[in-house]
Amino acid sequence: MSAAAELQQLLDSQPQPVCARLTPCRVEDADFEAGRVRLRFAPQPAFANHFGHVQGGFAVAMVDVLVSVAAFARTRAWLPTVEIKSSFVAPMTLGECVGEAVVVKAGHQLVFLEARLWGADGRLAVHATATALVPAR
């Protein structure tokens, strides 16, 4: 079984919060050791802003999914995101989009991550860094 299929199976076996219905996605690639994932998000016409692009808050929600899944792949635990810094580098075209995230450093208390999100036109739309908290044991 590929790492992507294994991660998808793990995610499918987890309880799904209601908010996950807003950002449906599937795993395209995964590396457990590196904490690297590539996800494909389903089109969400309801995310459109006044300009016909993905509204920034919804793009950040997708980034949060990316970093959460990358942290989960590395640690096998859901970690709360405590910080996200997002830079909108281009308008995010509506439609099916792809994102990648990777664990930059995993410590005992914090996990540092980086993510990129491309619009349906294939242009990089969002670059982000994030921090997740490793709960005390």
A tleap script that builds the chain and sets N, CA, C and O, in Angstrom:
source leaprc.protein.ff14SB
mol = sequence {
  NMET SER ALA ALA ALA GLU LEU GLN GLN LEU
  LEU ASP SER GLN PRO GLN PRO VAL CYS ALA
  ARG LEU THR PRO CYS ARG VAL GLU ASP ALA
  ASP PHE GLU ALA GLY ARG VAL ARG LEU ARG
  PHE ALA PRO GLN PRO ALA PHE ALA ASN HIE
  PHE GLY HIE VAL GLN GLY GLY PHE ALA VAL
  ALA MET VAL ASP VAL LEU VAL SER VAL ALA
  ALA PHE ALA ARG THR ARG ALA TRP LEU PRO
  THR VAL GLU ILE LYS SER SER PHE VAL ALA
  PRO MET THR LEU GLY GLU CYS VAL GLY GLU
  ALA VAL VAL VAL LYS ALA GLY HIE GLN LEU
  VAL PHE LEU GLU ALA ARG LEU TRP GLY ALA
  ASP GLY ARG LEU ALA VAL HIE ALA THR ALA
  THR ALA LEU VAL PRO ALA CARG
}
set mol.1.N position { 0.851 -1.178 0.000 }
set mol.1.CA position { 0.000 0.000 0.000 }
set mol.1.C position { 0.897 1.241 0.000 }
set mol.1.O position { 1.883 1.303 0.734 }
set mol.2.N position { 0.552 2.207 -0.813 }
set mol.2.CA position { 1.333 3.444 -0.860 }
set mol.2.C position { 1.114 4.248 0.421 }
set mol.2.O position { 0.129 4.053 1.133 }
set mol.3.N position { 2.040 5.143 0.696 }
set mol.3.CA position { 1.903 6.008 1.875 }
set mol.3.C position { 0.660 6.877 1.753 }
set mol.3.O position { -0.021 7.124 2.748 }
set mol.4.N position { 0.355 7.346 0.539 }
set mol.4.CA position { -0.848 8.170 0.340 }
set mol.4.C position { -2.105 7.377 0.670 }
set mol.4.O position { -3.002 7.884 1.343 }
set mol.5.N position { -2.175 6.137 0.199 }
set mol.5.CA position { -3.343 5.291 0.486 }
set mol.5.C position { -3.427 4.972 1.973 }
set mol.5.O position { -4.515 4.956 2.549 }
set mol.6.N position { -2.276 4.718 2.594 }
set mol.6.CA position { -2.258 4.432 4.031 }
set mol.6.C position { -2.745 5.631 4.840 }
set mol.6.O position { -3.537 5.479 5.770 }
set mol.7.N position { -2.265 6.835 4.479 }
set mol.7.CA position { -2.709 8.032 5.195 }
set mol.7.C position { -4.192 8.273 4.963 }
set mol.7.O position { -4.909 8.623 5.902 }
set mol.8.N position { -4.673 8.095 3.730 }
set mol.8.CA position { -6.098 8.291 3.453 }
set mol.8.C position { -6.930 7.326 4.294 }
set mol.8.O position { -7.969 7.708 4.831 }
set mol.9.N position { -6.479 6.083 4.409 }
set mol.9.CA position { -7.178 5.091 5.221 }
set mol.9.C position { -7.188 5.504 6.692 }
set mol.9.O position { -8.212 5.376 7.362 }
set mol.10.N position { -6.069 5.994 7.194 }
set mol.10.CA position { -6.008 6.475 8.584 }
set mol.10.C position { -6.965 7.642 8.801 }
set mol.10.O position { -7.690 7.679 9.796 }
set mol.11.N position { -6.965 8.591 7.871 }
set mol.11.CA position { -7.859 9.754 8.000 }
set mol.11.C position { -9.322 9.329 7.952 }
set mol.11.O position { -10.146 9.830 8.718 }
set mol.12.N position { -9.640 8.406 7.053 }
set mol.12.CA position { -11.029 7.938 6.925 }
set mol.12.C position { -11.504 7.206 8.175 }
set mol.12.O position { -12.704 7.142 8.442 }
set mol.13.N position { -10.557 6.650 8.948 }
set mol.13.CA position { -10.933 5.911 10.158 }
set mol.13.C position { -11.108 6.829 11.370 }
set mol.13.O position { -11.571 6.384 12.420 }
set mol.14.N position { -10.742 8.100 11.231 }
set mol.14.CA position { -10.828 9.061 12.339 }
set mol.14.C position { -12.230 9.667 12.425 }
set mol.14.O position { -12.905 9.813 11.407 }
set mol.15.N position { -12.668 10.020 13.635 }
set mol.15.CA position { -13.918 10.778 13.739 }
set mol.15.C position { -13.752 12.103 12.986 }
set mol.15.O position { -12.725 12.769 13.107 }
set mol.16.N position { -14.764 12.471 12.217 }
set mol.16.CA position { -14.697 13.693 11.415 }
set mol.16.C position { -15.471 14.818 12.087 }
set mol.16.O position { -16.669 14.681 12.337 }
set mol.17.N position { -14.797 15.938 12.383 }
set mol.17.CA position { -15.541 17.081 12.916 }
set mol.17.C position { -16.457 17.639 11.816 }
set mol.17.O position { -16.183 17.464 10.629 }
set mol.18.N position { -17.508 18.290 12.205 }
set mol.18.CA position { -18.466 18.838 11.247 }
set mol.18.C position { -17.778 19.788 10.269 }
set mol.18.O position { -18.119 19.806 9.087 }
set mol.19.N position { -16.820 20.571 10.744 }
set mol.19.CA position { -16.146 21.546 9.874 }
set mol.19.C position { -15.404 20.875 8.723 }
set mol.19.O position { -15.144 21.525 7.711 }
set mol.20.N position { -15.058 19.601 8.847 }
set mol.20.CA position { -14.334 18.904 7.782 }
set mol.20.C position { -15.183 18.794 6.517 }
set mol.20.O position { -14.643 18.629 5.423 }
set mol.21.N position { -16.489 18.882 6.656 }
set mol.21.CA position { -17.369 18.823 5.480 }
set mol.21.C position { -17.195 20.042 4.582 }
set mol.21.O position { -17.544 19.998 3.402 }
set mol.22.N position { -16.656 21.131 5.133 }
set mol.22.CA position { -16.461 22.344 4.339 }
set mol.22.C position { -15.230 22.269 3.444 }
set mol.22.O position { -15.144 22.993 2.452 }
set mol.23.N position { -14.289 21.415 3.776 }
set mol.23.CA position { -13.032 21.335 3.030 }
set mol.23.C position { -12.723 19.892 2.631 }
set mol.23.O position { -11.675 19.359 2.999 }
set mol.24.N position { -13.624 19.257 1.882 }
set mol.24.CA position { -13.356 17.863 1.503 }
set mol.24.C position { -12.113 17.773 0.618 }
set mol.24.O position { -11.904 18.576 -0.292 }
set mol.25.N position { -11.301 16.766 0.921 }
set mol.25.CA position { -10.058 16.597 0.176 }
set mol.25.C position { -9.659 15.136 0.180 }
set mol.25.O position { -10.197 14.320 0.930 }
set mol.26.N position { -8.688 14.826 -0.689 }
set mol.26.CA position { -8.138 13.467 -0.699 }
set mol.26.C position { -6.611 13.562 -0.748 }
set mol.26.O position { -6.046 14.520 -1.275 }
set mol.27.N position { -5.973 12.558 -0.192 }
set mol.27.CA position { -4.516 12.510 -0.133 }
set mol.27.C position { -3.982 12.054 -1.487 }
set mol.27.O position { -4.369 11.003 -1.996 }
set mol.28.N position { -3.087 12.860 -2.063 }
set mol.28.CA position { -2.439 12.488 -3.319 }
set mol.28.C position { -1.042 11.940 -3.096 }
set mol.28.O position { -0.572 11.096 -3.859 }
set mol.29.N position { -0.376 12.417 -2.052 }
set mol.29.CA position { 0.983 11.960 -1.775 }
set mol.29.C position { 1.238 12.152 -0.286 }
set mol.29.O position { 0.664 13.042 0.342 }
set mol.30.N position { 2.092 11.323 0.267 }
set mol.30.CA position { 2.413 11.430 1.694 }
set mol.30.C position { 3.774 10.806 1.972 }
set mol.30.O position { 4.198 9.853 1.319 }
set mol.31.N position { 4.436 11.378 2.961 }
set mol.31.CA position { 5.695 10.853 3.479 }
set mol.31.C position { 5.591 10.984 4.997 }
set mol.31.O position { 5.712 12.081 5.542 }
set mol.32.N position { 5.366 9.858 5.675 }
set mol.32.CA position { 5.148 9.875 7.120 }
set mol.32.C position { 6.376 10.389 7.875 }
set mol.32.O position { 6.247 11.199 8.792 }
set mol.33.N position { 7.545 9.926 7.497 }
set mol.33.CA position { 8.755 10.301 8.227 }
set mol.33.C position { 9.022 11.800 8.136 }
set mol.33.O position { 9.396 12.429 9.126 }
set mol.34.N position { 8.830 12.367 6.955 }
set mol.34.CA position { 9.065 13.797 6.766 }
set mol.34.C position { 7.879 14.641 7.222 }
set mol.34.O position { 8.025 15.846 7.431 }
set mol.35.N position { 6.709 14.024 7.379 }
set mol.35.CA position { 5.515 14.802 7.681 }
set mol.35.C position { 5.138 15.668 6.491 }
set mol.35.O position { 4.794 16.839 6.653 }
set mol.36.N position { 5.201 15.094 5.300 }
set mol.36.CA position { 4.888 15.816 4.064 }
set mol.36.C position { 3.627 15.227 3.448 }
set mol.36.O position { 3.486 14.009 3.333 }
set mol.37.N position { 2.711 16.110 3.052 }
set mol.37.CA position { 1.468 15.666 2.418 }
set mol.37.C position { 1.139 16.550 1.218 }
set mol.37.O position { 1.536 17.713 1.147 }
set mol.38.N position { 0.416 15.973 0.301 }
set mol.38.CA position { -0.158 16.701 -0.837 }
set mol.38.C position { -1.626 16.307 -0.880 }
set mol.38.O position { -1.968 15.130 -0.993 }
set mol.39.N position { -2.493 17.321 -0.788 }
set mol.39.CA position { -3.939 17.085 -0.766 }
set mol.39.C position { -4.596 17.781 -1.943 }
set mol.39.O position { -4.163 18.856 -2.358 }
set mol.40.N position { -5.642 17.166 -2.480 }
set mol.40.CA position { -6.464 17.771 -3.531 }
set mol.40.C position { -7.826 18.087 -2.918 }
set mol.40.O position { -8.522 17.202 -2.420 }
set mol.41.N position { -8.189 19.368 -2.967 }
set mol.41.CA position { -9.448 19.839 -2.393 }
set mol.41.C position { -10.532 19.895 -3.465 }
set mol.41.O position { -10.292 20.327 -4.592 }
set mol.42.N position { -11.724 19.448 -3.090 }
set mol.42.CA position { -12.879 19.516 -3.992 }
set mol.42.C position { -13.272 20.971 -4.220 }
set mol.42.O position { -13.058 21.812 -3.347 }
set mol.43.N position { -13.844 21.277 -5.380 }
set mol.43.CA position { -14.297 22.648 -5.645 }
set mol.43.C position { -15.349 23.081 -4.625 }
set mol.43.O position { -16.194 22.284 -4.217 }
set mol.44.N position { -15.290 24.334 -4.223 }
set mol.44.CA position { -16.238 24.881 -3.262 }
set mol.44.C position { -16.743 26.234 -3.776 }
set mol.44.O position { -16.198 27.271 -3.396 }
set mol.45.N position { -17.773 26.246 -4.631 }
set mol.45.CA position { -18.291 27.510 -5.167 }
set mol.45.C position { -18.729 28.488 -4.076 }
set mol.45.O position { -18.709 29.699 -4.292 }
set mol.46.N position { -19.123 27.979 -2.913 }
set mol.46.CA position { -19.576 28.847 -1.814 }
set mol.46.C position { -18.432 29.662 -1.218 }
set mol.46.O position { -18.682 30.569 -0.425 }
set mol.47.N position { -17.178 29.364 -1.580 }
set mol.47.CA position { -16.032 30.088 -1.049 }
set mol.47.C position { -15.734 31.370 -1.829 }
set mol.47.O position { -14.785 32.080 -1.497 }
set mol.48.N position { -16.527 31.678 -2.860 }
set mol.48.CA position { -16.251 32.832 -3.719 }
set mol.48.C position { -16.418 34.157 -2.983 }
set mol.48.O position { -17.340 34.341 -2.188 }
set mol.49.N position { -15.490 35.077 -3.277 }
set mol.49.CA position { -15.588 36.437 -2.737 }
set mol.49.C position { -16.205 37.359 -3.799 }
set mol.49.O position { -16.697 36.882 -4.822 }
set mol.50.N position { -16.179 38.662 -3.561 }
set mol.50.CA position { -16.760 39.619 -4.507 }
set mol.50.C position { -16.050 39.628 -5.856 }
set mol.50.O position { -16.616 40.085 -6.849 }
set mol.51.N position { -14.824 39.129 -5.900 }
set mol.51.CA position { -14.032 39.156 -7.126 }
set mol.51.C position { -14.081 37.828 -7.886 }
set mol.51.O position { -13.464 37.687 -8.942 }
set mol.52.N position { -14.820 36.857 -7.338 }
set mol.52.CA position { -14.925 35.553 -7.986 }
set mol.52.C position { -13.775 34.615 -7.672 }
set mol.52.O position { -13.598 33.603 -8.349 }
set mol.53.N position { -12.991 34.940 -6.654 }
set mol.53.CA position { -11.890 34.081 -6.209 }
set mol.53.C position { -12.234 33.494 -4.844 }
set mol.53.O position { -13.252 33.849 -4.250 }
set mol.54.N position { -11.389 32.601 -4.351 }
set mol.54.CA position { -11.593 32.032 -3.023 }
set mol.54.C position { -11.339 33.124 -1.986 }
set mol.54.O position { -10.289 33.768 -2.003 }
set mol.55.N position { -12.287 33.330 -1.098 }
set mol.55.CA position { -12.156 34.308 -0.021 }
set mol.55.C position { -11.023 33.852 0.902 }
set mol.55.O position { -10.877 32.660 1.176 }
set mol.56.N position { -10.222 34.812 1.378 }
set mol.56.CA position { -9.018 34.509 2.143 }
set mol.56.C position { -9.227 33.648 3.365 }
set mol.56.O position { -8.398 32.784 3.652 }
set mol.57.N position { -10.302 33.855 4.091 }
set mol.57.CA position { -10.559 33.060 5.287 }
set mol.57.C position { -10.763 31.586 4.963 }
set mol.57.O position { -10.339 30.712 5.720 }
set mol.58.N position { -11.413 31.315 3.838 }
set mol.58.CA position { -11.604 29.921 3.427 }
set mol.58.C position { -10.278 29.315 2.969 }
set mol.58.O position { -10.018 28.134 3.200 }
set mol.59.N position { -9.437 30.129 2.316 }
set mol.59.CA position { -8.114 29.641 1.917 }
set mol.59.C position { -7.295 29.272 3.155 }
set mol.59.O position { -6.593 28.260 3.160 }
set mol.60.N position { -7.384 30.087 4.196 }
set mol.60.CA position { -6.660 29.784 5.437 }
set mol.60.C position { -7.228 28.513 6.082 }
set mol.60.O position { -6.479 27.737 6.674 }
set mol.61.N position { -8.527 28.297 5.973 }
set mol.61.CA position { -9.111 27.051 6.500 }
set mol.61.C position { -8.505 25.846 5.780 }
set mol.61.O position { -8.223 24.827 6.410 }
set mol.62.N position { -8.305 25.956 4.467 }
set mol.62.CA position { -7.680 24.860 3.727 }
set mol.62.C position { -6.222 24.692 4.151 }
set mol.62.O position { -5.739 23.566 4.268 }
set mol.63.N position { -5.522 25.796 4.381 }
set mol.63.CA position { -4.145 25.722 4.882 }
set mol.63.C position { -4.124 25.012 6.236 }
set mol.63.O position { -3.235 24.201 6.496 }
set mol.64.N position { -5.088 25.309 7.089 }
set mol.64.CA position { -5.138 24.655 8.402 }
set mol.64.C position { -5.336 23.151 8.243 }
set mol.64.O position { -4.765 22.370 9.005 }
set mol.65.N position { -6.134 22.738 7.269 }
set mol.65.CA position { -6.286 21.307 6.992 }
set mol.65.C position { -4.930 20.729 6.568 }
set mol.65.O position { -4.516 19.677 7.055 }
set mol.66.N position { -4.258 21.416 5.675 }
set mol.66.CA position { -2.953 20.940 5.197 }
set mol.66.C position { -1.962 20.731 6.336 }
set mol.66.O position { -1.360 19.663 6.452 }
set mol.67.N position { -1.792 21.749 7.174 }
set mol.67.CA position { -0.798 21.629 8.245 }
set mol.67.C position { -1.238 20.611 9.297 }
set mol.67.O position { -0.406 19.915 9.881 }
set mol.68.N position { -2.540 20.527 9.534 }
set mol.68.CA position { -3.041 19.545 10.499 }
set mol.68.C position { -2.776 18.122 10.019 }
set mol.68.O position { -2.359 17.268 10.801 }
set mol.69.N position { -3.015 17.870 8.745 }
set mol.69.CA position { -2.793 16.529 8.203 }
set mol.69.C position { -1.299 16.217 8.146 }
set mol.69.O position { -0.901 15.080 8.398 }
set mol.70.N position { -0.471 17.198 7.821 }
set mol.70.CA position { 0.984 16.964 7.820 }
set mol.70.C position { 1.473 16.619 9.224 }
set mol.70.O position { 2.259 15.688 9.398 }
set mol.71.N position { 1.010 17.370 10.227 }
set mol.71.CA position { 1.393 17.079 11.616 }
set mol.71.C position { 0.881 15.700 12.030 }
set mol.71.O position { 1.587 14.953 12.708 }
set mol.72.N position { -0.349 15.361 11.622 }
set mol.72.CA position { -0.912 14.044 11.935 }
set mol.72.C position { -0.069 12.938 11.285 }
set mol.72.O position { 0.212 11.917 11.912 }
set mol.73.N position { 0.326 13.149 10.040 }
set mol.73.CA position { 1.136 12.136 9.348 }
set mol.73.C position { 2.434 11.882 10.102 }
set mol.73.O position { 2.876 10.738 10.211 }
set mol.74.N position { 3.038 12.927 10.615 }
set mol.74.CA position { 4.326 12.798 11.313 }
set mol.74.C position { 4.159 12.226 12.726 }
set mol.74.O position { 4.944 11.377 13.147 }
set mol.75.N position { 3.144 12.688 13.452 }
set mol.75.CA position { 3.020 12.334 14.872 }
set mol.75.C position { 1.950 11.292 15.174 }
set mol.75.O position { 1.937 10.716 16.262 }
set mol.76.N position { 1.059 11.047 14.230 }
set mol.76.CA position { -0.098 10.160 14.405 }
set mol.76.C position { -1.049 10.668 15.485 }
set mol.76.O position { -1.759 9.890 16.122 }
set mol.77.N position { -1.052 11.978 15.680 }
set mol.77.CA position { -1.962 12.603 16.651 }
set mol.77.C position { -2.464 13.915 16.057 }
set mol.77.O position { -1.762 14.563 15.280 }
set mol.78.N position { -3.681 14.298 16.428 }
set mol.78.CA position { -4.221 15.593 16.019 }
set mol.78.C position { -3.682 16.638 16.982 }
set mol.78.O position { -3.878 16.537 18.193 }
set mol.79.N position { -3.011 17.630 16.448 }
set mol.79.CA position { -2.413 18.685 17.264 }
set mol.79.C position { -3.153 19.998 17.006 }
set mol.79.O position { -3.455 20.318 15.856 }
set mol.80.N position { -3.445 20.755 18.050 }
set mol.80.CA position { -4.107 22.040 17.837 }
set mol.80.C position { -3.140 23.048 17.205 }
set mol.80.O position { -1.985 23.167 17.612 }
set mol.81.N position { -3.638 23.753 16.220 }
set mol.81.CA position { -2.865 24.826 15.582 }
set mol.81.C position { -2.910 26.032 16.505 }
set mol.81.O position { -3.988 26.459 16.918 }
set mol.82.N position { -1.750 26.584 16.830 }
set mol.82.CA position { -1.713 27.749 17.714 }
set mol.82.C position { -1.347 29.028 16.969 }
set mol.82.O position { -1.489 30.124 17.510 }
set mol.83.N position { -0.870 28.890 15.718 }
set mol.83.CA position { -0.511 30.083 14.939 }
set mol.83.C position { -0.441 29.718 13.472 }
set mol.83.O position { 0.089 28.671 13.103 }
set mol.84.N position { -0.988 30.602 12.629 }
set mol.84.CA position { -0.836 30.490 11.175 }
set mol.84.C position { -0.544 31.883 10.645 }
set mol.84.O position { -1.233 32.846 10.983 }
set mol.85.N position { 0.484 31.979 9.812 }
set mol.85.CA position { 0.751 33.218 9.094 }
set mol.85.C position { 0.614 32.906 7.615 }
set mol.85.O position { 1.347 32.080 7.072 }
set mol.86.N position { -0.326 33.571 6.973 }
set mol.86.CA position { -0.608 33.309 5.567 }
set mol.86.C position { -0.297 34.517 4.719 }
set mol.86.O position { -0.656 35.642 5.067 }
set mol.87.N position { 0.368 34.286 3.610 }
set mol.87.CA position { 0.628 35.334 2.629 }
set mol.87.C position { -0.134 34.970 1.360 }
set mol.87.O position { 0.021 33.877 0.816 }
set mol.88.N position { -0.957 35.902 0.904 }
set mol.88.CA position { -1.741 35.688 -0.311 }
set mol.88.C position { -0.917 36.249 -1.465 }
set mol.88.O position { -0.823 37.465 -1.635 }
set mol.89.N position { -0.323 35.361 -2.255 }
set mol.89.CA position { 0.607 35.787 -3.289 }
set mol.89.C position { -0.050 35.957 -4.649 }
set mol.89.O position { 0.544 36.551 -5.548 }
set mol.90.N position { -1.266 35.448 -4.817 }
set mol.90.CA position { -2.036 35.623 -6.050 }
set mol.90.C position { -3.491 35.315 -5.734 }
set mol.90.O position { -3.776 34.597 -4.776 }
set mol.91.N position { -4.417 35.849 -6.526 }
set mol.91.CA position { -5.820 35.480 -6.328 }
set mol.91.C position { -5.976 33.964 -6.500 }
set mol.91.O position { -5.386 33.372 -7.404 }
set mol.92.N position { -6.767 33.350 -5.635 }
set mol.92.CA position { -6.946 31.895 -5.695 }
set mol.92.C position { -8.180 31.577 -6.529 }
set mol.92.O position { -9.312 31.857 -6.135 }
set mol.93.N position { -7.930 30.984 -7.688 }
set mol.93.CA position { -9.000 30.643 -8.609 }
set mol.93.C position { -9.888 29.555 -8.020 }
set mol.93.O position { -9.401 28.568 -7.468 }
set mol.94.N position { -11.201 29.751 -8.148 }
set mol.94.CA position { -12.168 28.756 -7.673 }
set mol.94.C position { -12.040 27.460 -8.459 }
set mol.94.O position { -11.660 27.471 -9.630 }
set mol.95.N position { -12.351 26.363 -7.824 }
set mol.95.CA position { -12.334 25.052 -8.455 }
set mol.95.C position { -11.490 24.095 -7.642 }
set mol.95.O position { -11.098 24.392 -6.513 }
set mol.96.N position { -11.214 22.945 -8.231 }
set mol.96.CA position { -10.382 21.952 -7.566 }
set mol.96.C position { -8.981 22.533 -7.400 }
set mol.96.O position { -8.397 23.035 -8.360 }
set mol.97.N position { -8.447 22.464 -6.195 }
set mol.97.CA position { -7.122 23.024 -5.942 }
set mol.97.C position { -6.266 22.028 -5.173 }
set mol.97.O position { -6.766 21.061 -4.599 }
set mol.98.N position { -4.971 22.289 -5.178 }
set mol.98.CA position { -4.002 21.376 -4.575 }
set mol.98.C position { -3.184 22.133 -3.545 }
set mol.98.O position { -2.867 23.309 -3.726 }
set mol.99.N position { -2.847 21.447 -2.468 }
set mol.99.CA position { -1.990 22.036 -1.453 }
set mol.99.C position { -0.965 21.035 -0.968 }
set mol.99.O position { -1.172 19.823 -1.027 }
set mol.100.N position { 0.140 21.565 -0.489 }
set mol.100.CA position { 1.192 20.739 0.092 }
set mol.100.C position { 1.605 21.333 1.428 }
set mol.100.O position { 1.600 22.551 1.607 }
set mol.101.N position { 1.957 20.472 2.354 }
set mol.101.CA position { 2.448 20.923 3.654 }
set mol.101.C position { 3.541 19.966 4.108 }
set mol.101.O position { 3.568 18.794 3.732 }
set mol.102.N position { 4.445 20.503 4.931 }
set mol.102.CA position { 5.545 19.699 5.444 }
set mol.102.C position { 5.888 20.156 6.859 }
set mol.102.O position { 5.783 21.336 7.192 }
set mol.103.N position { 6.295 19.208 7.668 }
set mol.103.CA position { 6.807 19.522 8.994 }
set mol.103.C position { 8.231 20.032 8.811 }
set mol.103.O position { 9.083 19.331 8.265 }
set mol.104.N position { 8.486 21.254 9.267 }
set mol.104.CA position { 9.813 21.852 9.189 }
set mol.104.C position { 10.663 21.369 10.358 }
set mol.104.O position { 11.840 21.043 10.199 }
set mol.105.N position { 10.038 21.329 11.544 }
set mol.105.CA position { 10.732 20.845 12.741 }
set mol.105.C position { 9.691 20.354 13.732 }
set mol.105.O position { 8.674 21.008 13.961 }
set mol.106.N position { 9.958 19.203 14.309 }
set mol.106.CA position { 9.071 18.648 15.330 }
set mol.106.C position { 9.829 18.572 16.643 }
set mol.106.O position { 10.832 17.867 16.756 }
set mol.107.N position { 9.339 19.303 17.629 }
set mol.107.CA position { 9.940 19.275 18.946 }
set mol.107.C position { 9.036 18.569 19.934 }
set mol.107.O position { 8.028 17.974 19.555 }
set mol.108.N position { 9.402 18.639 21.201 }
set mol.108.CA position { 8.598 17.983 22.237 }
set mol.108.C position { 7.331 18.761 22.558 }
set mol.108.O position { 6.336 18.174 22.985 }
set mol.109.N position { 7.355 20.085 22.357 }
set mol.109.CA position { 6.197 20.917 22.691 }
set mol.109.C position { 5.535 21.549 21.484 }
set mol.109.O position { 4.330 21.804 21.498 }
set mol.110.N position { 6.317 21.809 20.425 }
set mol.110.CA position { 5.785 22.492 19.251 }
set mol.110.C position { 6.219 21.785 17.974 }
set mol.110.O position { 7.286 21.174 17.911 }
set mol.111.N position { 5.359 21.885 16.951 }
set mol.111.CA position { 5.686 21.408 15.612 }
set mol.111.C position { 5.555 22.610 14.683 }
set mol.111.O position { 4.529 23.290 14.676 }
set mol.112.N position { 6.597 22.866 13.903 }
set mol.112.CA position { 6.608 23.987 12.963 }
set mol.112.C position { 6.382 23.435 11.559 }
set mol.112.O position { 6.980 22.437 11.157 }
set mol.113.N position { 5.495 24.120 10.821 }
set mol.113.CA position { 5.083 23.611 9.519 }
set mol.113.C position { 5.107 24.705 8.465 }
set mol.113.O position { 5.123 25.894 8.782 }
set mol.114.N position { 5.110 24.285 7.213 }
set mol.114.CA position { 5.027 25.201 6.083 }
set mol.114.C position { 4.029 24.612 5.092 }
set mol.114.O position { 3.953 23.394 4.931 }
set mol.115.N position { 3.265 25.478 4.429 }
set mol.115.CA position { 2.266 25.008 3.473 }
set mol.115.C position { 2.206 25.931 2.264 }
set mol.115.O position { 2.535 27.114 2.335 }
set mol.116.N position { 1.775 25.349 1.156 }
set mol.116.CA position { 1.514 26.083 -0.081 }
set mol.116.C position { 0.185 25.592 -0.631 }
set mol.116.O position { -0.160 24.416 -0.519 }
set mol.117.N position { -0.557 26.528 -1.233 }
set mol.117.CA position { -1.878 26.204 -1.773 }
set mol.117.C position { -1.998 26.841 -3.150 }
set mol.117.O position { -1.804 28.046 -3.309 }
set mol.118.N position { -2.319 26.020 -4.141 }
set mol.118.CA position { -2.462 26.478 -5.518 }
set mol.118.C position { -3.933 26.532 -5.890 }
set mol.118.O position { -4.712 25.667 -5.491 }
set mol.119.N position { -4.316 27.551 -6.656 }
set mol.119.CA position { -5.682 27.664 -7.139 }
set mol.119.C position { -5.938 26.686 -8.268 }
set mol.119.O position { -5.037 25.968 -8.702 }
set mol.120.N position { -7.185 26.664 -8.743 }
set mol.120.CA position { -7.566 25.751 -9.819 }
set mol.120.C position { -6.802 26.023 -11.107 }
set mol.120.O position { -6.705 25.143 -11.962 }
set mol.121.N position { -6.256 27.234 -11.261 }
set mol.121.CA position { -5.473 27.576 -12.446 }
set mol.121.C position { -4.016 27.126 -12.341 }
set mol.121.O position { -3.238 27.331 -13.273 }
set mol.122.N position { -3.639 26.511 -11.210 }
set mol.122.CA position { -2.284 26.017 -11.033 }
set mol.122.C position { -1.306 27.050 -10.505 }
set mol.122.O position { -0.133 26.738 -10.299 }
set mol.123.N position { -1.770 28.288 -10.280 }
set mol.123.CA position { -0.873 29.325 -9.750 }
set mol.123.C position { -0.825 29.248 -8.231 }
set mol.123.O position { -1.842 29.026 -7.574 }
set mol.124.N position { 0.390 29.438 -7.676 }
set mol.124.CA position { 0.528 29.499 -6.229 }
set mol.124.C position { -0.285 30.682 -5.718 }
set mol.124.O position { -0.097 31.809 -6.176 }
set mol.125.N position { -1.176 30.435 -4.783 }
set mol.125.CA position { -2.049 31.487 -4.254 }
set mol.125.C position { -1.723 31.834 -2.811 }
set mol.125.O position { -1.801 33.001 -2.425 }
set mol.126.N position { -1.355 30.836 -2.003 }
set mol.126.CA position { -1.113 31.074 -0.577 }
set mol.126.C position { 0.155 30.340 -0.150 }
set mol.126.O position { 0.353 29.167 -0.467 }
set mol.127.N position { 0.999 31.056 0.571 }
set mol.127.CA position { 2.147 30.450 1.240 }
set mol.127.C position { 1.937 30.713 2.724 }
set mol.127.O position { 1.581 31.825 3.113 }
set mol.128.N position { 2.154 29.701 3.551 }
set mol.128.CA position { 1.897 29.871 4.981 }
set mol.128.C position { 2.905 29.116 5.821 }
set mol.128.O position { 3.503 28.130 5.391 }
set mol.129.N position { 3.074 29.619 7.043 }
set mol.129.CA position { 3.797 28.892 8.068 }
set mol.129.C position { 2.848 28.738 9.236 }
set mol.129.O position { 1.950 29.559 9.429 }
set mol.130.N position { 3.043 27.695 10.009 }
set mol.130.CA position { 2.141 27.436 11.130 }
set mol.130.C position { 2.901 26.748 12.252 }
set mol.130.O position { 3.968 26.165 12.059 }
set mol.131.N position { 2.302 26.841 13.427 }
set mol.131.CA position { 2.827 26.182 14.621 }
set mol.131.C position { 1.697 25.392 15.251 }
set mol.131.O position { 0.583 25.892 15.404 }
set mol.132.N position { 1.994 24.148 15.618 }
set mol.132.CA position { 1.018 23.299 16.302 }
set mol.132.C position { 1.591 22.910 17.665 }
set mol.132.O position { 2.803 22.770 17.834 }
set mol.133.N position { 0.704 22.742 18.612 }
set mol.133.CA position { 1.075 22.413 19.984 }
set mol.133.C position { 1.020 20.913 20.216 }
set mol.133.O position { 0.034 20.258 19.878 }
set mol.134.N position { 2.078 20.377 20.791 }
set mol.134.CA position { 2.087 18.977 21.205 }
set mol.134.C position { 1.589 18.963 22.652 }
set mol.134.O position { 2.290 19.441 23.543 }
set mol.135.N position { 0.398 18.427 22.898 }
set mol.135.CA position { -0.134 18.440 24.274 }
set mol.135.C position { 0.766 17.692 25.244 }
set mol.135.O position { 1.417 16.714 24.876 }
set mol.136.N position { 0.797 18.162 26.490 }
set mol.136.CA position { 1.574 17.478 27.536 }
set mol.136.C position { 1.009 16.082 27.727 }
set mol.136.O position { -0.200 15.864 27.644 }
set mol.137.N position { 1.886 15.162 27.979 }
set mol.137.CA position { 1.446 13.757 28.145 }
set mol.137.C position { 0.901 13.514 29.512 }
set mol.137.O position { 0.488 12.396 29.822 }
savepdb mol mol.pdb
quit
